[in-house]
Amino acid sequence: MKQVTELGKRNKRDKRRLLASAFVFLACYALVLLVVFLMFIINEPTGWKMFFKNNFSDVFSIVVSAFFIFGIGYFYFYFEDREFLYKLSNVVLFFSAIIFSAIICYIFGRFVSIYARPYAMFALLWLFLKNRRQALFLNFLFVFLMFSVDLFGNDPTMISGDPTLGADRVYTTMLLGFVSGTFAVFVANKVKNRFGLLLTGFLLAVPTVLIIFFFQIPNKQYDWIDYVSSVGYQILGCIISSVGAIAFMPLFEAVFNRLTSFRLRELTSTNAPLLVRLKKEAPGTFNHCLIVAQLAESCAVAIGENAELARAAAYYHDVGKLKQPDCFTENQTADYNVHNELTPELSADIIRSHTRDGYDLLVQNHLPKEIADVAREHHGTLPIKFFYDKAVRYSGDADIKDFSYLGPIPQTKIAAIVMIADAAEAAARASADRSPENVEKLCRSIIEERMDLKQFDECDITIKELSTIKMTLVEALSGVHHHRVEYPDIRFNRDKQAVKTEREDTDA
């Protein structure tokens, strides 16, 4: 009955979110129309009223076309990625990228050439801000929007240098937008640095130059000068697409707190502020996070998840320990343990609070929510066994809820990976027997226990993926915590002659 009630509440909440997103979509659609109308006013600064009056039907066609274009966009998100619509910031991001890209395209088209429009910039921005699949589809919507403005705007002065702009160039630029945006998504999909993204702009010029060539060849009034200038402008537009994506991506990352591969690399630099603090104030935790990051990255690669996000999340998963670093074993000296002076209940509360403290610290420092969520979820609702057992031995009875983490349980596969890798690294480090057989036994026990406690119920991870993670951890931990050969107690002098060590002198 309780589950049915919770499901009903969730459905109502989701409906309210969808309704709110629909209103935001309409408001942003109106904002897009306002921007388009401002473009027309700039084209006709003194006669814009007469322009709207004489071209009312064309302007109305733009309004209707834009409505259907964004309507298609809304239903695309509704059926393909409904979670996108649940966050209004996603909708604002979408329209911000559309408006921003349209303005840049207008500026270059109006004051340079229609062929200099950086059509691919929107596709590149969305590729790194979200994902390839959305970038491919939304690029078509963006190009259709610009095509509608060109076709129904019907103002030959809109593009300087092209006073006799005809349907052929309108359709040519539409095709250029489709090709450059689509090609950019596939070419830049594996790009991991900004220089590689810059090179993408030069590669985009190859198919677009061919399009211009084949579209102008049938023209009876073929002009080589016009062709060369068109090619030059198109190459410029492709380069501007890459440069614009590089220049303005940090703005979108900061304003909307978005993760890109570039930002992930910045966050995982050891010069990142929180990691510098962790290294100085909690060196044991810092070293633990480095190893967990390596393990999490390997596991993410093995099951096809975002390896860079897994590594970044693992780097920051224990930053909550900065609040009281001496209360955690890896940061304590061998002769002092603060928990010897505390009650089991207080000790458990300190230990479990590091997940909440980590989440708060990451949010305060404006790190992406994906990373902050892992810090809060990586222990789920697991019990803190050591202090629960201590409380039972002291008082004979204890409530397990008082000795359990507050959750929530992992909501993503990345959080599940970090949960398993975190426990596996600690268990392997504490074990005297680090043979592959024993490490496999430890990892299997960790995963099975979390399955029994329903820690993976909300992250859609499969049994096959858990098995893959286990085998990856066994292989990785066998390399990280391997045994070394025992070196003989021999010391050499400057002449490389063996001399007795202190141990030998003592034995003698």
Secondary structure by P-SEA (a helix, b strand, c coil): caaaaaaaaaaaaaaaaaaaaaaaaaaaaaaaaaaaaaaaaaaccccaaaaaaaaaaaaaaaaaaaaaaaaaaaaaaacccccccccaaaaaaaaaaaaaaaaaaaaaaacccccccccaaaaaaaaaaccaaaaaaaaaaaaaaaaaaaaaacccccccccccccaaaaaaaaaaaaaaaaaaaaaacccccaaaaaaaaaaaaaaaaaaaaaaacccccccaaaaaaaaaaaaaaaaaaaaaaaacaaaaaaaaccccaaaaaaaaccccaaaaaaaaccaaaaaaaaaaaaaaaaaaaaacccaaaaaaaaaccccccccccccccccccccccccccccaaaaaaaaaaaaaaaaaaaaaacccaaaaaaaacccccccaaaaaaaaaaaccccccccccccccccccaaaaaaaaaaaaaaaaaacccccaaaaaaaaaaaaaaaaaacccccccccaaaaaaaaaaaaaaaaaaacccccccccccccccbbbbcaaaaaac
